[in-house]
Amino acid sequence: EAVVSTQSTGDWRLMLPQGSTYKYTAKSIGETTLGLEAYFVDNAAKERQVSSFSPCVGVPEDLVIKIHQVEHVVRDSLVVELVSGDGTVFHSEPLKALDWYPEFFTLTVVLPESTAATGFRVVLRGRVDKGSEFRRTSRYHFRPTTSCLRVMEVNNYYSLFPSRGRTYMKMRINNFNAFPERYIVFCENSLNYPLVVVAPSITVDGRRLGRSNPFVLLQGEAAEFMVSIVPYSRSSLERGRVVLVSCEVITTTNDNLRETVMLTELLESPNSV
């Protein structure tokens, strides 16, 4: 007989005797269909959030959780757990709701270095309004990186419009490895507008040591670079259209570092809208 077991990681495992064949189906039954979405953002306090599915180890990270059918949930009962690949719960705390959306919750966590190897999932526990308990596990298996790429600043109100010329994005790379790491930066945009990447400037103790791309960061060092984008002309703009600017950093340890910024095309300055 087949035995189905579930682990604290949210994985289901079907164990079958060797040489046997089975047909099986899976079904979820309940009075509510509570859903869970979990993702990291550069800053949960900003109105324009930049989401990132590759959080970093060793630094504060903002985790946003969205609960579908939150009206059926007892909000004070909600607890989030971060569970590593081996089933160990390494973080647990009550959820705090965001002020502007009732279905969104946020918390700030510092991920241990061990999660870079094992990865982790987000688990949500609580009670529904009829008293029964529930447990939901995030679909995405997060794998933190030991290097960190973050968007620090975007000018022009996250917009592209003719009267302001280029829109600039400032990004930072940190090396939290215990060894030197080599990096190279590539950027592109969804409409192939002219785009310039200013070679990263390495910063140590507040001092800039020069620019290059590729470049090497020692343990604890950081580098900042600017990305600028400008539309071909006013006639190439469409009011309200979104332009995606994506930057990827290639490393020797194969960390997947990518940030995407959404810019909105306007035909006039936001101050005049």
Secondary structure, DSSP 8 states (H G I E B T S, - for coil): --EEEE-TTS-EEEE--TT-----------S---EEEEEEES-TTSSS--EESS-BBSSEEEEEEEEETGGGB-GGG-EEEEEETTS-EEEEEE-EE-SS-TTEEEEEEEB-TTHHHH-EEEEEEEEBTTS-EEEEE-SS-B--BSEEEEEEEE-GGGEE-GGG--EEEEEEEEE-SSS-EEEEEEEEETT---EEEEEEEEEETTEEEEE-SSEEE-TT-EEEEEEEE--S-GGG--TT-EEEEEEEEEETT---EEEEEEEEE-SS-GGG-
